[in-house]
């Protein structure tokens, strides 16, 4: 198999990556791992892995589209024995209403049996072509399987993101309820005042917005749950379990993500198609050669009477040989040229696909690193906001000062928590995309 041409590009083909570039990429991935592992707790590694793995297994067993691709592959495998079989023999018979007079008797019928044999190597090339096409169909099944795996993971992570947002919004509502009780208590202790009532009303306005947000998040769960259940081919209202927290990634997982050209089924499918076309090219040459036929003719003879004497009447067997004459050379030359052009097109398509996958890989690595930076930023910002909120709350309880700042910091803290959750989900989604590109089984 020829390697794609290496050109000077911003993103080179992975089959031509220098060791220096590959090492830099691995170092970046290890750095991304440490960014992620420093942010994520390890408390639910087992629970998430079990839940998500079970869903992936269920999707692989039940998804109708994946079953269709697998049956296409099995059907393609059945073409291999067909391609390697000899042409069906031909049997013909003739009967004479009036016996034909021959020297050896009167011929009343004849039966012919003929088997044609393609040129040497033709059947082997036909089998090779069918095998490569079946392999290409298997790689198409792998593409569908990897795509399904990514969709299940991506949708599951979105559900986790949504459930976490709902949880954080409820916690924020509980906090605002506490603030309202505190403001009411201060107002009662200080006596009725317009300023105190203004604080209570401001808190109630914030609560109304959060309640509306919670309703919107809750109503968003059903379509996302339906999409997930559809991938698993089950009832759209079935309960979907998510993890309490996403697990930390292991360095070993990321170090393996350093090449796509050798494993991605899109590349392997094109390789198989190139091999199939190469067999097709050889086959077109062999089909331009004669086919040999071997057979026999059996003649039924009756005795004939001549001058009052019975003569002949013995049945006869005559061996037969036939030879096809492929004299239309333009047809076979065109078949060979067609195969050459297909092969060239597939090689160019393979080169384009490798470059395209390399670009997708680089984008996924960028997204992973960006999510890691955002996770660290929003975790730190959330901690600072929590410390600031504690100080502002103490000042407000003591003197009633800083109410506006208290509201602002509470809103900021919720925003940091939501963004942190989004960044963590983005990390895992980026890793799922990387896994789909390297397509490890």
Phi, psi and omega in degrees: 000126179286141176281149177296150183295132179273121180240163178282108184223162175295321178240104184283165174297140183291337178290347181243017180296135175287159179298326180295314179296317180299317180296321178297319181296317180296319179298319178298320180292320178296319177300318178298323178299314181294326174299316183288313185293335178286345185258334192255137174286159182256014190291335187237032178302312186290313184297317181292315183301317181295314182296309183293319178298321179295319178294320179297319179295318179296319178296318181296328183275332191246342185297123186293324180295319179294321176299321179297315178298320181293321178292326173300318178296314179298321178296319179296326178295330180288347178281342183296307177295331177295318183292332182269005182269151175292154173301151179297137176292155179251136178238127179228151181220144178228142181233142181254113176302324174242116185309141178273126183282127176229168182298323184271003179140186178264121181276124182256336181197160172215148180233131180240139176232128184223134175240124178267142180239119177297167179299154183306129178091351183295314181296322180296318179294323178296320178294318179299315180298314180296323179295318180292322177294324176294321177296319177298322178293325176295320178294327174297322175297318179295322177300314180296320180295315180294322177296319178297316179302315180296317181298319179297314180297313183299315181292322178296318178295323177296321177296318177300315179302314181296314181298322179292320177299318178298317180297314180294323179294321177294321177296321178295321177298319178297321179294318179293328176295320177296320178298320181295318179297320179295316180296321178296319179296316179297320181295321180291321181291325182272354184089157182301130179210149179297322181296318180295318180292327178297320179296318179297316181294323177298318179295320180294326176297316178297320180296319180299319178296318179294321178297319177296319177297319179297319177298319180295317179296318181296319179290338179283346183292319187297310179296326178290320176296321178296319179297319180295313181295328178297321178298329180269000179058051177225179183302135186293343181264003179297144181292139177244124180270139174236166181279159174291317176217151177284144184279160177284151180272153179262150180298324182299322180299319186280326181297329181288344184273062184236006179203144177236336188296333184272338189244335187295129183294336177296323177288315181296326178296317178294322177300316180295321179293323176298316179295322179296319179291326176297318176295323178296323179295314177296322181294323180296327177291317182293327179290343176277007178251160186297154171254137181261133178243135177237138181192192181210153176239130180249122183249126178270122185242138171252149178299147175246151183257128179221121181057037176079006181244141177276127184232146176064211181104002178276131177295151186234148174239130181235115174298148182226147176227136177228158182218124177283151183239092180284079187271349180275082185293330181300322181298314183286326175295321179293323177297317179294318179295320177301316179297319179298317181292321176298318181296317178296318180297317180294323179293319177294321179294324178296315179300316179297319181294319178300314179296322179295317179293324177297321177295314178299320178299312181298320179295320180293320177297318177300315180297322180296313180294319179297318179296324177296317178296316180296322179300313180296316181300309186286333173295312179296317179297322179296320178295318178295320178296323178295316178297316178299319181296319179299317179294317180294323180294318179297319180294321181292319179295322184284315188234350182081008181271158172078027182297314181299317180293324178300313179298317182297316182291324177297317177297320180297317182298317177298318179298318179295321179297317180293319180291324176298315178299318178297319180295321179296316178298320178298324177301309184291326176295320179295320178294320178299322178293319177297320179297322178295323181290319179279338171056045175291139180280000000 
